[in-house]
Amino acid sequence: MHKAKQFCGLALLGVMMLGLRLPVLAQKTPPLEVEVSAGKSALVNAPVIVALPSAGSFNARDGRFSLQSGSETTAAQVFYQEGGPYLAFIVNALPAQTKRAYRLSWRSGSPESGVEVNESKQGVEILFAQVNPATKKTDTRLFTRYLTPSLANKPFFYPILTPEGAHFTRQWPIEDIATDSHDHPHHRGLWFTHGAVNGADFWDEKKDAGKTVHTLTKNPISGAVFGGFQATTAWITPKNEHIADDERTVRIFPLPNGDTLFDFDITLTANKVDVVMGDTKEGMFALRLPDALAPSKKLGGSMINSRGQKLTALWGKPAEWVDYWGTIGGKPYGVAMLDGAENLRHPQTWHARDYGLFAVNPFGLHDFGAGAKGAGDYILPAGKSLTLKYRLVFHHGTTDEANIVSHYAAYSEPPQVKVVAR
């Protein structure tokens, strides 16, 4: 059996969704207590993933896991990764410097909500599922697709949708929308690439541009708490030189308040030659926002970073996060991007424009006025790897209403978790 399919089967055992039927498996869940400790900041809708003891069976047929803390019940997801069981859940309203104890349990019945991950010829589709209280049936809606065919010179996520189906990303040039801005046709959805890699431009889509080619999707996971997958990508120069590969890990958490967390971890590995990430503003992890969130379009969009800088003043500046917000489809929405605390050159610099380009770029120091020419160059030796981690928050309301400060605190200082078998 193909490894990806084999992993998928294991991952889905923990939480069954959408009427999926699997052979009868052990339903005995070992008694476990899970203790969560908040750090200096309160935890507000903070995702937790922790390894479980390998002894005992965590498989369940037509059932669901949950965590009990007093009268509070929290959805839980058990999945398998690298051969061992892991537990995922969301912690909410835990004050700073406090602890909360949960007890893991299993009971029959399908989850009321969750994430479904499907593979197709077009790539990977991420659906959110929820039981409709009126019909008692499960409704599903598309959140995003990871498009992997060679539509351009890179794989990318498109569309990314609000609960009402409006777009968090500009639709043009993927769709011919006359009312969208028609600048920078290489700005497609959400993507990762760079404008100077061993002298080649992977950012643009010109004929002589480099390309990142999707090579494999693996380890898809669906569940009550999050959905995700891994993808591998080859970096090919205009001279057809295969200079590097990357592995991308995506995890998407729909939150109880209707917001969504999107974790994107990427490990870039140089092949037989050193890889030089050049000093240019054209990069790297990027999202092209709809005009509604772009302040220069005068449609009510705003932008601010963690240092309090706003609009054009935040371009090229280091910051822990940047947030855009405004009105999408007649409702208040925004998107924040958080820089992983252990990333290279954290806090990284931002190629964040008021016309709607939203990108974080650790290599553009000279272009951002932070050093001499070449100051941002980074050499990745042959055979070595560089890992970068980012989190997106697709949220309702303004920066303050979405608790972006709290989201960053939980991301940079994850809660401490202890699992004890009783």
Secondary structure, 3 states (H helix, E strand, C coil): CCHHHHHHHHHHHCCCCCCCCCCCCCCCCCCEEEEEECCCCCECCEEEEEECCCCCCCCCCCEEEEEEECCEEEEEEEEEECCEEEEEEEECCECCCCEEEEEEEEEECCCCEEEEEEEECCEEEEEEEEECCCCCCEEEEEEEEEECCCCCCCCEEEEEECCCCCECCCCCCCCCCCCCCCCCCCCCCEEEEECCECCECCCCCCCCCCEEEEEEEEEEECECCCEEEEEEEEEECCCCCEEEEEEEEEEEEECCCCCEEEEEEEEEEECCCCEEECCCCCEEEEEECCHHHCHHHCCCCEEEECCCCEHHHHCCCECCEEEEEEEECCEEEEEEEEECCCCCCCCCEEEECCCCEEEEECCCCCCCCCCCCCCCCEEECCCCEEEEEEEEEEEECCCCCCCHHHHHHHHHCCCEEEEEEC
